[in-house]
């Protein structure tokens, strides 16, 4: 009897059902501006991420990927499982260009 209760608790516990291990990788997003030029203070690109508990770093590779200097702004709208919105923002006083797409590296716990 105890074993069946234990299996039932493990199987139907929602916290355990959505648990995933640590992960890392890259996300990418198209520039919002058609000419890939981003004005000072503007949102240059955005991406919807579907995992909570992650950290994001802007990624740039000269003449190949990303845009620099861009700030990453992350907004989570609710509890675990809700969408996480990642924005690349131009935090300088001049317009910058994004080569290819905006990139960020993510680390999830």
CNS distance restraints for C-alpha pairs under 8 A (distance, minus, plus):
assign (resid   1 and name CA) (resid   5 and name CA) 6.43 0.50 0.50
assign (resid   2 and name CA) (resid   6 and name CA) 6.15 0.50 0.50
assign (resid   3 and name CA) (resid   7 and name CA) 6.13 0.50 0.50
assign (resid   4 and name CA) (resid   8 and name CA) 6.04 0.50 0.50
assign (resid   5 and name CA) (resid   9 and name CA) 6.15 0.50 0.50
assign (resid   6 and name CA) (resid  10 and name CA) 6.26 0.50 0.50
assign (resid   7 and name CA) (resid  11 and name CA) 5.93 0.50 0.50
assign (resid   8 and name CA) (resid  12 and name CA) 6.02 0.50 0.50
assign (resid   9 and name CA) (resid  13 and name CA) 5.80 0.50 0.50
assign (resid  10 and name CA) (resid  16 and name CA) 7.14 0.50 0.50
assign (resid  11 and name CA) (resid  16 and name CA) 7.98 0.50 0.50
assign (resid  11 and name CA) (resid  17 and name CA) 7.50 0.50 0.50
assign (resid  12 and name CA) (resid  17 and name CA) 7.42 0.50 0.50
assign (resid  13 and name CA) (resid  17 and name CA) 6.35 0.50 0.50
assign (resid  14 and name CA) (resid  18 and name CA) 6.46 0.50 0.50
assign (resid  15 and name CA) (resid  19 and name CA) 6.48 0.50 0.50
assign (resid  21 and name CA) (resid 109 and name CA) 6.81 0.50 0.50
assign (resid  22 and name CA) (resid 107 and name CA) 7.55 0.50 0.50
assign (resid  22 and name CA) (resid 108 and name CA) 5.25 0.50 0.50
assign (resid  22 and name CA) (resid 109 and name CA) 4.50 0.50 0.50
assign (resid  23 and name CA) (resid 107 and name CA) 5.93 0.50 0.50
assign (resid  23 and name CA) (resid 108 and name CA) 5.03 0.50 0.50
assign (resid  23 and name CA) (resid 109 and name CA) 6.80 0.50 0.50
assign (resid  24 and name CA) (resid 105 and name CA) 7.25 0.50 0.50
assign (resid  24 and name CA) (resid 106 and name CA) 5.31 0.50 0.50
assign (resid  24 and name CA) (resid 107 and name CA) 4.39 0.50 0.50
assign (resid  24 and name CA) (resid 108 and name CA) 6.04 0.50 0.50
assign (resid  25 and name CA) (resid 105 and name CA) 5.67 0.50 0.50
assign (resid  25 and name CA) (resid 106 and name CA) 5.48 0.50 0.50
assign (resid  25 and name CA) (resid 107 and name CA) 6.93 0.50 0.50
assign (resid  26 and name CA) (resid 103 and name CA) 6.83 0.50 0.50
assign (resid  26 and name CA) (resid 104 and name CA) 5.64 0.50 0.50
assign (resid  26 and name CA) (resid 105 and name CA) 4.40 0.50 0.50
assign (resid  26 and name CA) (resid 106 and name CA) 5.97 0.50 0.50
assign (resid  27 and name CA) (resid  47 and name CA) 7.91 0.50 0.50
assign (resid  27 and name CA) (resid 103 and name CA) 5.76 0.50 0.50
assign (resid  27 and name CA) (resid 104 and name CA) 5.45 0.50 0.50
assign (resid  27 and name CA) (resid 105 and name CA) 6.41 0.50 0.50
assign (resid  27 and name CA) (resid 106 and name CA) 7.39 0.50 0.50
assign (resid  28 and name CA) (resid  47 and name CA) 7.45 0.50 0.50
assign (resid  28 and name CA) (resid 101 and name CA) 6.08 0.50 0.50
assign (resid  28 and name CA) (resid 102 and name CA) 5.45 0.50 0.50
assign (resid  28 and name CA) (resid 103 and name CA) 4.47 0.50 0.50
assign (resid  28 and name CA) (resid 104 and name CA) 6.53 0.50 0.50
assign (resid  29 and name CA) (resid  45 and name CA) 6.05 0.50 0.50
assign (resid  29 and name CA) (resid  46 and name CA) 6.20 0.50 0.50
assign (resid  29 and name CA) (resid  47 and name CA) 5.97 0.50 0.50
assign (resid  29 and name CA) (resid 101 and name CA) 5.47 0.50 0.50
assign (resid  29 and name CA) (resid 102 and name CA) 5.22 0.50 0.50
assign (resid  29 and name CA) (resid 103 and name CA) 6.67 0.50 0.50
assign (resid  30 and name CA) (resid  45 and name CA) 6.15 0.50 0.50
assign (resid  30 and name CA) (resid  46 and name CA) 7.77 0.50 0.50
assign (resid  30 and name CA) (resid 100 and name CA) 7.62 0.50 0.50
assign (resid  30 and name CA) (resid 101 and name CA) 4.94 0.50 0.50
assign (resid  30 and name CA) (resid 102 and name CA) 6.35 0.50 0.50
assign (resid  31 and name CA) (resid  36 and name CA) 5.45 0.50 0.50
assign (resid  31 and name CA) (resid  44 and name CA) 5.68 0.50 0.50
assign (resid  31 and name CA) (resid  45 and name CA) 4.78 0.50 0.50
assign (resid  31 and name CA) (resid  46 and name CA) 7.95 0.50 0.50
assign (resid  31 and name CA) (resid  98 and name CA) 6.87 0.50 0.50
assign (resid  31 and name CA) (resid 101 and name CA) 6.08 0.50 0.50
assign (resid  31 and name CA) (resid 102 and name CA) 6.54 0.50 0.50
assign (resid  32 and name CA) (resid  36 and name CA) 7.03 0.50 0.50
assign (resid  32 and name CA) (resid  43 and name CA) 7.66 0.50 0.50
assign (resid  32 and name CA) (resid  44 and name CA) 5.58 0.50 0.50
assign (resid  32 and name CA) (resid  45 and name CA) 5.17 0.50 0.50
assign (resid  32 and name CA) (resid  46 and name CA) 7.74 0.50 0.50
assign (resid  33 and name CA) (resid  37 and name CA) 6.10 0.50 0.50
assign (resid  33 and name CA) (resid  38 and name CA) 6.70 0.50 0.50
assign (resid  33 and name CA) (resid  44 and name CA) 7.02 0.50 0.50
assign (resid  36 and name CA) (resid  97 and name CA) 5.60 0.50 0.50
assign (resid  36 and name CA) (resid  98 and name CA) 5.46 0.50 0.50
assign (resid  36 and name CA) (resid  99 and name CA) 7.61 0.50 0.50
assign (resid  37 and name CA) (resid  44 and name CA) 7.90 0.50 0.50
assign (resid  37 and name CA) (resid  95 and name CA) 6.46 0.50 0.50
assign (resid  37 and name CA) (resid  96 and name CA) 5.64 0.50 0.50
assign (resid  37 and name CA) (resid  97 and name CA) 4.46 0.50 0.50
assign (resid  37 and name CA) (resid  98 and name CA) 6.54 0.50 0.50
assign (resid  38 and name CA) (resid  42 and name CA) 6.38 0.50 0.50
assign (resid  38 and name CA) (resid  43 and name CA) 7.44 0.50 0.50
assign (resid  38 and name CA) (resid  44 and name CA) 5.43 0.50 0.50
assign (resid  38 and name CA) (resid  90 and name CA) 6.63 0.50 0.50
assign (resid  38 and name CA) (resid  95 and name CA) 5.37 0.50 0.50
assign (resid  38 and name CA) (resid  96 and name CA) 5.35 0.50 0.50
assign (resid  38 and name CA) (resid  97 and name CA) 6.14 0.50 0.50
assign (resid  38 and name CA) (resid  98 and name CA) 7.65 0.50 0.50
assign (resid  39 and name CA) (resid  90 and name CA) 6.77 0.50 0.50
assign (resid  39 and name CA) (resid  94 and name CA) 6.60 0.50 0.50
assign (resid  39 and name CA) (resid  95 and name CA) 4.35 0.50 0.50
assign (resid  39 and name CA) (resid  96 and name CA) 6.73 0.50 0.50
assign (resid  40 and name CA) (resid  90 and name CA) 5.33 0.50 0.50
assign (resid  40 and name CA) (resid  91 and name CA) 6.23 0.50 0.50
assign (resid  40 and name CA) (resid  92 and name CA) 5.56 0.50 0.50
assign (resid  40 and name CA) (resid  93 and name CA) 5.12 0.50 0.50
assign (resid  40 and name CA) (resid  94 and name CA) 5.48 0.50 0.50
assign (resid  40 and name CA) (resid  95 and name CA) 5.60 0.50 0.50
assign (resid  40 and name CA) (resid  96 and name CA) 7.96 0.50 0.50
assign (resid  41 and name CA) (resid  89 and name CA) 6.39 0.50 0.50
assign (resid  41 and name CA) (resid  90 and name CA) 5.15 0.50 0.50
assign (resid  41 and name CA) (resid  91 and name CA) 5.53 0.50 0.50
assign (resid  41 and name CA) (resid  92 and name CA) 7.03 0.50 0.50
assign (resid  41 and name CA) (resid  93 and name CA) 7.66 0.50 0.50
assign (resid  42 and name CA) (resid  89 and name CA) 5.73 0.50 0.50
assign (resid  42 and name CA) (resid  90 and name CA) 5.69 0.50 0.50
assign (resid  43 and name CA) (resid  87 and name CA) 6.48 0.50 0.50
assign (resid  43 and name CA) (resid  88 and name CA) 5.80 0.50 0.50
assign (resid  43 and name CA) (resid  89 and name CA) 4.46 0.50 0.50
assign (resid  43 and name CA) (resid  90 and name CA) 6.58 0.50 0.50
assign (resid  44 and name CA) (resid  87 and name CA) 7.45 0.50 0.50
assign (resid  44 and name CA) (resid  88 and name CA) 5.43 0.50 0.50
assign (resid  44 and name CA) (resid  89 and name CA) 5.51 0.50 0.50
assign (resid  44 and name CA) (resid  90 and name CA) 6.62 0.50 0.50
assign (resid  45 and name CA) (resid  87 and name CA) 5.89 0.50 0.50
assign (resid  45 and name CA) (resid  88 and name CA) 5.25 0.50 0.50
assign (resid  45 and name CA) (resid  89 and name CA) 7.45 0.50 0.50
assign (resid  45 and name CA) (resid 102 and name CA) 6.48 0.50 0.50
assign (resid  46 and name CA) (resid  85 and name CA) 7.10 0.50 0.50
assign (resid  46 and name CA) (resid  86 and name CA) 5.56 0.50 0.50
assign (resid  46 and name CA) (resid  87 and name CA) 4.43 0.50 0.50
assign (resid  46 and name CA) (resid  88 and name CA) 6.26 0.50 0.50
assign (resid  47 and name CA) (resid  85 and name CA) 5.90 0.50 0.50
assign (resid  47 and name CA) (resid  86 and name CA) 5.14 0.50 0.50
assign (resid  47 and name CA) (resid  87 and name CA) 6.58 0.50 0.50
assign (resid  48 and name CA) (resid  83 and name CA) 6.47 0.50 0.50
assign (resid  48 and name CA) (resid  84 and name CA) 5.77 0.50 0.50
assign (resid  48 and name CA) (resid  85 and name CA) 4.66 0.50 0.50
assign (resid  48 and name CA) (resid  86 and name CA) 6.22 0.50 0.50
assign (resid  49 and name CA) (resid  83 and name CA) 6.03 0.50 0.50
assign (resid  49 and name CA) (resid  84 and name CA) 4.99 0.50 0.50
assign (resid  49 and name CA) (resid  85 and name CA) 6.09 0.50 0.50
assign (resid  49 and name CA) (resid  86 and name CA) 7.13 0.50 0.50
assign (resid  50 and name CA) (resid  81 and name CA) 6.91 0.50 0.50
assign (resid  50 and name CA) (resid  82 and name CA) 6.94 0.50 0.50
assign (resid  50 and name CA) (resid  83 and name CA) 5.10 0.50 0.50
assign (resid  50 and name CA) (resid  84 and name CA) 6.07 0.50 0.50
assign (resid  51 and name CA) (resid  80 and name CA) 7.87 0.50 0.50
assign (resid  51 and name CA) (resid  81 and name CA) 6.34 0.50 0.50
assign (resid  51 and name CA) (resid  82 and name CA) 7.61 0.50 0.50
assign (resid  51 and name CA) (resid  83 and name CA) 7.07 0.50 0.50
assign (resid  51 and name CA) (resid  84 and name CA) 6.93 0.50 0.50
assign (resid  52 and name CA) (resid  76 and name CA) 7.86 0.50 0.50
assign (resid  52 and name CA) (resid  80 and name CA) 5.97 0.50 0.50
assign (resid  52 and name CA) (resid  81 and name CA) 6.47 0.50 0.50
assign (resid  52 and name CA) (resid  82 and name CA) 7.47 0.50 0.50
assign (resid  52 and name CA) (resid  83 and name CA) 7.84 0.50 0.50
assign (resid  52 and name CA) (resid  84 and name CA) 6.89 0.50 0.50
assign (resid  52 and name CA) (resid 108 and name CA) 7.69 0.50 0.50
assign (resid  53 and name CA) (resid 108 and name CA) 5.71 0.50 0.50
assign (resid  53 and name CA) (resid 109 and name CA) 6.02 0.50 0.50
assign (resid  54 and name CA) (resid 106 and name CA) 6.42 0.50 0.50
assign (resid  54 and name CA) (resid 107 and name CA) 5.37 0.50 0.50
assign (resid  54 and name CA) (resid 108 and name CA) 4.04 0.50 0.50
assign (resid  54 and name CA) (resid 109 and name CA) 6.43 0.50 0.50
assign (resid  55 and name CA) (resid 106 and name CA) 5.50 0.50 0.50
assign (resid  55 and name CA) (resid 107 and name CA) 5.19 0.50 0.50
assign (resid  55 and name CA) (resid 108 and name CA) 6.35 0.50 0.50
assign (resid  56 and name CA) (resid  72 and name CA) 7.14 0.50 0.50
assign (resid  56 and name CA) (resid  74 and name CA) 7.96 0.50 0.50
assign (resid  56 and name CA) (resid 104 and name CA) 6.19 0.50 0.50
assign (resid  56 and name CA) (resid 105 and name CA) 5.69 0.50 0.50
assign (resid  56 and name CA) (resid 106 and name CA) 4.51 0.50 0.50
assign (resid  56 and name CA) (resid 107 and name CA) 6.60 0.50 0.50
assign (resid  57 and name CA) (resid  72 and name CA) 6.83 0.50 0.50
assign (resid  57 and name CA) (resid 104 and name CA) 5.31 0.50 0.50
assign (resid  57 and name CA) (resid 105 and name CA) 5.28 0.50 0.50
assign (resid  57 and name CA) (resid 106 and name CA) 6.50 0.50 0.50
assign (resid  58 and name CA) (resid  66 and name CA) 7.87 0.50 0.50
assign (resid  58 and name CA) (resid  68 and name CA) 7.98 0.50 0.50
assign (resid  58 and name CA) (resid  70 and name CA) 6.82 0.50 0.50
assign (resid  58 and name CA) (resid  71 and name CA) 6.94 0.50 0.50
assign (resid  58 and name CA) (resid  72 and name CA) 6.29 0.50 0.50
assign (resid  58 and name CA) (resid  88 and name CA) 7.90 0.50 0.50
assign (resid  58 and name CA) (resid 103 and name CA) 6.21 0.50 0.50
assign (resid  58 and name CA) (resid 104 and name CA) 4.39 0.50 0.50
assign (resid  58 and name CA) (resid 105 and name CA) 6.49 0.50 0.50
assign (resid  59 and name CA) (resid  65 and name CA) 7.68 0.50 0.50
assign (resid  59 and name CA) (resid  66 and name CA) 6.04 0.50 0.50
assign (resid  59 and name CA) (resid  67 and name CA) 7.62 0.50 0.50
assign (resid  59 and name CA) (resid 102 and name CA) 7.79 0.50 0.50
assign (resid  59 and name CA) (resid 103 and name CA) 5.18 0.50 0.50
assign (resid  59 and name CA) (resid 104 and name CA) 4.78 0.50 0.50
assign (resid  59 and name CA) (resid 105 and name CA) 6.21 0.50 0.50
assign (resid  60 and name CA) (resid  64 and name CA) 7.88 0.50 0.50
assign (resid  60 and name CA) (resid  65 and name CA) 5.50 0.50 0.50
assign (resid  60 and name CA) (resid  66 and name CA) 4.52 0.50 0.50
assign (resid  60 and name CA) (resid  67 and name CA) 5.75 0.50 0.50
assign (resid  60 and name CA) (resid  68 and name CA) 6.29 0.50 0.50
assign (resid  60 and name CA) (resid 103 and name CA) 6.89 0.50 0.50
assign (resid  61 and name CA) (resid  65 and name CA) 4.99 0.50 0.50
assign (resid  61 and name CA) (resid  66 and name CA) 6.49 0.50 0.50
assign (resid  63 and name CA) (resid  99 and name CA) 6.47 0.50 0.50
assign (resid  64 and name CA) (resid  99 and name CA) 6.13 0.50 0.50
assign (resid  64 and name CA) (resid 100 and name CA) 6.93 0.50 0.50
assign (resid  65 and name CA) (resid  98 and name CA) 7.70 0.50 0.50
assign (resid  65 and name CA) (resid  99 and name CA) 5.43 0.50 0.50
assign (resid  65 and name CA) (resid 100 and name CA) 5.69 0.50 0.50
assign (resid  65 and name CA) (resid 101 and name CA) 6.31 0.50 0.50
assign (resid  65 and name CA) (resid 102 and name CA) 7.03 0.50 0.50
assign (resid  65 and name CA) (resid 103 and name CA) 6.91 0.50 0.50
assign (resid  66 and name CA) (resid  98 and name CA) 5.74 0.50 0.50
assign (resid  66 and name CA) (resid  99 and name CA) 5.63 0.50 0.50
assign (resid  66 and name CA) (resid 100 and name CA) 6.56 0.50 0.50
assign (resid  66 and name CA) (resid 101 and name CA) 5.48 0.50 0.50
assign (resid  66 and name CA) (resid 102 and name CA) 4.29 0.50 0.50
assign (resid  66 and name CA) (resid 103 and name CA) 4.99 0.50 0.50
assign (resid  67 and name CA) (resid  96 and name CA) 7.50 0.50 0.50
assign (resid  67 and name CA) (resid  97 and name CA) 6.54 0.50 0.50
assign (resid  67 and name CA) (resid  98 and name CA) 4.56 0.50 0.50
assign (resid  67 and name CA) (resid  99 and name CA) 6.33 0.50 0.50
assign (resid  67 and name CA) (resid 101 and name CA) 7.86 0.50 0.50
assign (resid  67 and name CA) (resid 102 and name CA) 6.02 0.50 0.50
assign (resid  67 and name CA) (resid 103 and name CA) 7.69 0.50 0.50
assign (resid  68 and name CA) (resid  96 and name CA) 7.65 0.50 0.50
assign (resid  68 and name CA) (resid  98 and name CA) 7.80 0.50 0.50
assign (resid  69 and name CA) (resid  90 and name CA) 6.83 0.50 0.50
assign (resid  69 and name CA) (resid  91 and name CA) 7.02 0.50 0.50
assign (resid  69 and name CA) (resid  92 and name CA) 7.26 0.50 0.50
assign (resid  70 and name CA) (resid  88 and name CA) 5.90 0.50 0.50
assign (resid  70 and name CA) (resid  89 and name CA) 5.38 0.50 0.50
assign (resid  70 and name CA) (resid  90 and name CA) 4.93 0.50 0.50
assign (resid  70 and name CA) (resid  91 and name CA) 6.07 0.50 0.50
assign (resid  71 and name CA) (resid  88 and name CA) 5.67 0.50 0.50
assign (resid  71 and name CA) (resid  89 and name CA) 5.06 0.50 0.50
assign (resid  71 and name CA) (resid  90 and name CA) 6.35 0.50 0.50
assign (resid  71 and name CA) (resid  91 and name CA) 6.12 0.50 0.50
assign (resid  72 and name CA) (resid  86 and name CA) 6.82 0.50 0.50
assign (resid  72 and name CA) (resid  87 and name CA) 5.69 0.50 0.50
assign (resid  72 and name CA) (resid  88 and name CA) 4.87 0.50 0.50
assign (resid  72 and name CA) (resid  89 and name CA) 6.31 0.50 0.50
assign (resid  73 and name CA) (resid  86 and name CA) 5.85 0.50 0.50
assign (resid  73 and name CA) (resid  87 and name CA) 5.03 0.50 0.50
assign (resid  73 and name CA) (resid  88 and name CA) 6.43 0.50 0.50
assign (resid  73 and name CA) (resid  89 and name CA) 7.17 0.50 0.50
assign (resid  74 and name CA) (resid  84 and name CA) 6.88 0.50 0.50
assign (resid  74 and name CA) (resid  85 and name CA) 5.66 0.50 0.50
assign (resid  74 and name CA) (resid  86 and name CA) 4.63 0.50 0.50
assign (resid  74 and name CA) (resid  87 and name CA) 6.31 0.50 0.50
assign (resid  75 and name CA) (resid  84 and name CA) 5.70 0.50 0.50
assign (resid  75 and name CA) (resid  85 and name CA) 5.08 0.50 0.50
assign (resid  75 and name CA) (resid  86 and name CA) 6.57 0.50 0.50
assign (resid  76 and name CA) (resid  82 and name CA) 7.10 0.50 0.50
assign (resid  76 and name CA) (resid  83 and name CA) 6.35 0.50 0.50
assign (resid  76 and name CA) (resid  84 and name CA) 4.50 0.50 0.50
assign (resid  76 and name CA) (resid  85 and name CA) 6.35 0.50 0.50
assign (resid  77 and name CA) (resid  82 and name CA) 6.43 0.50 0.50
assign (resid  77 and name CA) (resid  83 and name CA) 6.56 0.50 0.50
assign (resid  77 and name CA) (resid  84 and name CA) 6.74 0.50 0.50
assign (resid  78 and name CA) (resid  82 and name CA) 5.46 0.50 0.50
assign (resid  78 and name CA) (resid  83 and name CA) 7.68 0.50 0.50
assign (resid  88 and name CA) (resid 102 and name CA) 7.30 0.50 0.50
assign (resid  90 and name CA) (resid  95 and name CA) 7.75 0.50 0.50
assign (resid  90 and name CA) (resid  96 and name CA) 7.45 0.50 0.50
assign (resid  98 and name CA) (resid 102 and name CA) 6.53 0.50 0.50
